[in-house]
Amino acid sequence: MILHLCEDEKFIDHVINIFESVAPGKSIYYIKPSADEDEN
């Protein structure tokens, strides 16, 4: 398993798709809300 810790940014969905295409089902993703979302 590979753990990816990321902030919710513009391209994170694309990055996850790339990681999954290389090693399907091998990753766990923790996506922290962006600072803009924390203020709401």
Secondary structure, 3 states (H helix, E strand, C coil): CEEEEEECCCCHHHHHHHHHHHCCCCEEEEEECCHHHHCC
